[in-house]
Amino acid sequence: MDIGLIYGSSTGCTRAAARQIREELGPECVRSCHDVRACGQSAFAARDLLIIGASTWSVGELQQDWDRLVPHLEGLNLEGKRIALFGLGDQRNYPKTFVDGMGLLYDKLDALGACLDLGTWPTDGYSFQSSLAVRDGRFVGLALDDENQSKLTASRIRHWCGQLRRQLGLPEGVIRAA
């Protein structure tokens, strides 16, 4: 399995989460880990599976680097491309827009034909009022809150990566490329 990881990070929290995900899955499998500022459309076609991370800024806005790239994705055919999402937000100060950035990316990638069936995450253990990232009672990807629940981040990443392994039919432990 050849996985690429693309993230947008303004303060470093999303970058840190991306690096933890890469370490958990194994760098032999997650062959690339890039800040979205350094990516173009070609990064979306280069790998079997993409893990995409974004934070939410202000009141429900997409992180600025993603905000700049999203219009350039128009016309990109992601039909069948498997994508798993993770997002960061602040549920205490922004309870009505918690991890909305992840939801905004989900909608955009879905409209481009991506297969977004991997890595949904339960809403249990969070305290928020609403989120664009919730579908059928679950987050569309891993939700992290480094502002208020930083002690849970490593455990959530570990469990989410285990969930991805099971969904992809890959062995437990660090994934090794075939």
C-alpha positions as a Markdown table, in Angstrom:
| # | Residue | x | y | z |
|---|---|---|---|---|
| 1 | Met | 0.0 | 0.0 | 0.0 |
| 2 | Asp | 1.5 | 3.3 | -1.1 |
| 3 | Ile | 0.1 | 6.1 | 1.1 |
| 4 | Gly | 0.6 | 9.8 | 0.7 |
| 5 | Leu | -0.1 | 12.3 | 3.5 |
| 6 | Ile | -0.9 | 15.9 | 2.8 |
| 7 | Tyr | -1.6 | 18.5 | 5.5 |
| 8 | Gly | -2.1 | 22.2 | 6.0 |
| 9 | Ser | -0.7 | 23.7 | 9.2 |
| 10 | Ser | -0.4 | 27.3 | 10.4 |
| 11 | Thr | 0.7 | 26.8 | 14.0 |
| 12 | Gly | 2.4 | 23.3 | 13.7 |
| 13 | Cys | -0.3 | 21.2 | 15.4 |
| 14 | Thr | -1.6 | 19.6 | 12.2 |
| 15 | Arg | 2.0 | 19.0 | 11.0 |
| 16 | Ala | 2.7 | 17.3 | 14.4 |
| 17 | Ala | -0.4 | 15.1 | 14.0 |
| 18 | Ala | 0.6 | 14.2 | 10.4 |
| 19 | Arg | 4.1 | 13.2 | 11.6 |
| 20 | Gln | 2.5 | 11.0 | 14.4 |
| 21 | Ile | 0.2 | 9.4 | 11.8 |
| 22 | Arg | 3.2 | 8.7 | 9.5 |
| 23 | Glu | 5.2 | 7.2 | 12.4 |
| 24 | Glu | 2.3 | 5.1 | 13.5 |
| 25 | Leu | 1.6 | 3.7 | 10.0 |
| 26 | Gly | 5.3 | 3.5 | 9.2 |
| 27 | Pro | 7.4 | 5.7 | 6.8 |
| 28 | Glu | 7.9 | 2.7 | 4.5 |
| 29 | Cys | 4.2 | 2.8 | 3.8 |
| 30 | Val | 3.5 | 6.5 | 4.1 |
| 31 | Arg | 6.0 | 7.3 | 1.4 |
| 32 | Ser | 5.3 | 11.0 | 1.3 |
| 33 | Cys | 4.3 | 13.6 | 3.9 |
| 34 | His | 3.9 | 17.1 | 2.5 |
| 35 | Asp | 2.7 | 20.5 | 3.6 |
| 36 | Val | -0.1 | 21.4 | 1.2 |
| 37 | Arg | 1.8 | 24.6 | 0.4 |
| 38 | Ala | 4.3 | 22.5 | -1.5 |
| 39 | Cys | 1.7 | 20.4 | -3.3 |
| 40 | Gly | -0.1 | 20.8 | -6.6 |
| 41 | Gln | -2.8 | 18.7 | -8.3 |
| 42 | Ser | -0.3 | 15.9 | -9.1 |
| 43 | Ala | 0.1 | 15.0 | -5.4 |
| 44 | Phe | -3.5 | 13.9 | -5.4 |
| 45 | Ala | -2.9 | 11.2 | -8.1 |
| 46 | Ala | 0.5 | 10.0 | -7.1 |
| 47 | Arg | -0.5 | 7.5 | -4.4 |
| 48 | Asp | -2.9 | 4.5 | -3.8 |
| 49 | Leu | -4.4 | 6.2 | -0.8 |
| 50 | Leu | -4.2 | 9.7 | 0.6 |
| 51 | Ile | -4.5 | 10.8 | 4.2 |
| 52 | Ile | -5.4 | 14.5 | 4.3 |
| 53 | Gly | -5.3 | 16.8 | 7.3 |
| 54 | Ala | -6.6 | 20.3 | 7.9 |
| 55 | Ser | -7.4 | 22.5 | 10.8 |
| 56 | Thr | -10.3 | 24.8 | 11.2 |
| 57 | Trp | -9.6 | 28.6 | 11.6 |
| 58 | Ser | -11.6 | 31.5 | 12.9 |
| 59 | Val | -15.3 | 30.6 | 12.8 |
| 60 | Gly | -15.5 | 27.5 | 10.7 |
| 61 | Glu | -13.0 | 28.4 | 8.0 |
| 62 | Leu | -10.6 | 26.2 | 6.2 |
| 63 | Gln | -6.9 | 26.6 | 7.0 |
| 64 | Gln | -5.4 | 29.2 | 4.7 |
| 65 | Asp | -3.1 | 27.0 | 2.7 |
| 66 | Trp | -6.0 | 24.6 | 1.9 |
| 67 | Asp | -8.2 | 27.6 | 1.2 |
| 68 | Arg | -5.7 | 28.7 | -1.5 |
| 69 | Leu | -5.4 | 25.2 | -3.1 |
| 70 | Val | -9.1 | 24.2 | -3.1 |
| 71 | Pro | -10.1 | 26.4 | -6.1 |
| 72 | His | -7.2 | 24.8 | -8.1 |
| 73 | Leu | -8.7 | 21.4 | -7.6 |
| 74 | Glu | -11.7 | 22.1 | -9.8 |
| 75 | Gly | -11.8 | 19.7 | -12.7 |
| 76 | Leu | -9.5 | 17.2 | -11.0 |
| 77 | Asn | -10.8 | 13.7 | -11.4 |
| 78 | Leu | -10.6 | 11.8 | -8.1 |
| 79 | Glu | -13.0 | 9.2 | -9.1 |
| 80 | Gly | -12.4 | 6.2 | -6.8 |
| 81 | Lys | -9.4 | 7.7 | -5.1 |
| 82 | Arg | -9.4 | 6.5 | -1.5 |
| 83 | Ile | -8.9 | 9.3 | 1.0 |
| 84 | Ala | -9.0 | 9.3 | 4.8 |
| 85 | Leu | -9.3 | 12.6 | 6.6 |
| 86 | Phe | -8.2 | 14.1 | 9.9 |
| 87 | Gly | -8.9 | 17.5 | 11.3 |
| 88 | Leu | -8.0 | 19.7 | 14.2 |
| 89 | Gly | -10.3 | 22.2 | 15.9 |
| 90 | Asp | -11.2 | 23.8 | 19.2 |
| 91 | Gln | -14.4 | 22.5 | 20.6 |
| 92 | Arg | -14.5 | 24.8 | 23.7 |
| 93 | Asn | -14.0 | 28.2 | 22.0 |
| 94 | Tyr | -15.7 | 27.2 | 18.7 |
| 95 | Pro | -18.4 | 24.7 | 19.7 |
| 96 | Lys | -20.6 | 25.5 | 16.7 |
| 97 | Thr | -17.8 | 25.0 | 14.1 |
| 98 | Phe | -15.7 | 22.3 | 15.6 |
| 99 | Val | -13.5 | 20.7 | 12.8 |
| 100 | Asp | -15.6 | 22.3 | 10.1 |
| 101 | Gly | -12.4 | 22.5 | 8.0 |
| 102 | Met | -12.4 | 18.7 | 7.7 |
| 103 | Gly | -16.1 | 18.8 | 6.7 |
| 104 | Leu | -15.4 | 21.5 | 4.0 |
| 105 | Leu | -12.6 | 19.3 | 2.5 |
| 106 | Tyr | -14.9 | 16.3 | 2.7 |
| 107 | Asp | -17.5 | 18.1 | 0.6 |
| 108 | Lys | -15.0 | 19.3 | -2.0 |
| 109 | Leu | -13.3 | 15.9 | -2.4 |
| 110 | Asp | -16.6 | 14.1 | -2.5 |
| 111 | Ala | -17.8 | 16.4 | -5.3 |
| 112 | Leu | -14.6 | 15.5 | -7.2 |
| 113 | Gly | -15.4 | 11.8 | -7.0 |
| 114 | Ala | -13.1 | 10.7 | -4.1 |
| 115 | Cys | -14.0 | 7.6 | -2.1 |
| 116 | Leu | -14.2 | 8.9 | 1.5 |
| 117 | Asp | -15.3 | 5.7 | 3.2 |
| 118 | Leu | -12.2 | 5.3 | 5.4 |
| 119 | Gly | -11.5 | 6.5 | 8.9 |
| 120 | Thr | -14.8 | 7.8 | 10.2 |
| 121 | Trp | -14.6 | 8.5 | 13.9 |
| 122 | Pro | -17.1 | 8.5 | 16.7 |
| 123 | Thr | -18.3 | 11.8 | 18.3 |
| 124 | Asp | -18.2 | 10.3 | 21.8 |
| 125 | Gly | -15.8 | 12.0 | 24.1 |
| 126 | Tyr | -16.1 | 15.5 | 22.5 |
| 127 | Ser | -18.2 | 18.4 | 23.7 |
| 128 | Phe | -19.4 | 20.6 | 20.8 |
| 129 | Gln | -22.7 | 21.9 | 19.4 |
| 130 | Ser | -22.4 | 21.3 | 15.7 |
| 131 | Ser | -19.9 | 20.5 | 13.0 |
| 132 | Leu | -19.8 | 20.3 | 9.2 |
| 133 | Ala | -17.6 | 17.2 | 9.7 |
| 134 | Val | -20.4 | 15.1 | 11.2 |
| 135 | Arg | -22.3 | 12.7 | 8.9 |
| 136 | Asp | -24.7 | 10.1 | 10.2 |
| 137 | Gly | -23.6 | 10.7 | 13.8 |
| 138 | Arg | -19.9 | 10.3 | 13.1 |
| 139 | Phe | -17.0 | 12.5 | 12.1 |
| 140 | Val | -16.0 | 12.0 | 8.5 |
| 141 | Gly | -12.4 | 11.5 | 9.8 |
| 142 | Leu | -10.3 | 11.6 | 12.9 |
| 143 | Ala | -11.2 | 14.7 | 15.0 |
| 144 | Leu | -8.4 | 16.1 | 17.2 |
| 145 | Asp | -8.5 | 19.0 | 19.7 |
| 146 | Asp | -5.0 | 19.9 | 20.7 |
| 147 | Glu | -6.2 | 23.0 | 22.5 |
| 148 | Asn | -8.4 | 21.2 | 25.0 |
| 149 | Gln | -7.7 | 17.5 | 24.8 |
| 150 | Ser | -4.0 | 17.3 | 23.8 |
| 151 | Lys | -3.5 | 14.3 | 26.2 |
| 152 | Leu | -5.8 | 12.3 | 24.0 |
| 153 | Thr | -4.1 | 13.0 | 20.7 |
| 154 | Ala | -1.6 | 10.2 | 20.7 |
| 155 | Ser | -4.1 | 7.6 | 21.7 |
| 156 | Arg | -6.7 | 8.8 | 19.2 |
| 157 | Ile | -4.1 | 8.7 | 16.4 |
| 158 | Arg | -3.0 | 5.2 | 17.4 |
| 159 | His | -6.6 | 3.9 | 17.5 |
| 160 | Trp | -7.5 | 5.6 | 14.2 |
| 161 | Cys | -4.4 | 4.2 | 12.5 |
| 162 | Gly | -5.4 | 0.7 | 13.8 |
| 163 | Gln | -8.9 | 1.3 | 12.4 |
| 164 | Leu | -7.4 | 2.2 | 9.0 |
| 165 | Arg | -5.3 | -0.9 | 9.0 |
| 166 | Arg | -8.3 | -3.1 | 9.6 |
| 167 | Gln | -10.4 | -1.3 | 7.0 |
| 168 | Leu | -7.6 | -1.7 | 4.4 |
| 169 | Gly | -7.0 | -5.4 | 5.4 |
| 170 | Leu | -3.4 | -4.6 | 6.5 |
| 171 | Pro | -1.6 | -6.4 | 9.3 |
| 172 | Glu | -1.6 | -4.9 | 12.8 |
| 173 | Gly | 1.5 | -3.1 | 13.9 |
| 174 | Val | 3.6 | -0.9 | 11.6 |
| 175 | Ile | 2.5 | -1.3 | 8.0 |
| 176 | Arg | 5.2 | -2.3 | 5.6 |
| 177 | Ala | 5.1 | -1.7 | 1.9 |
| 178 | Ala | 4.6 | -4.8 | -0.2 |
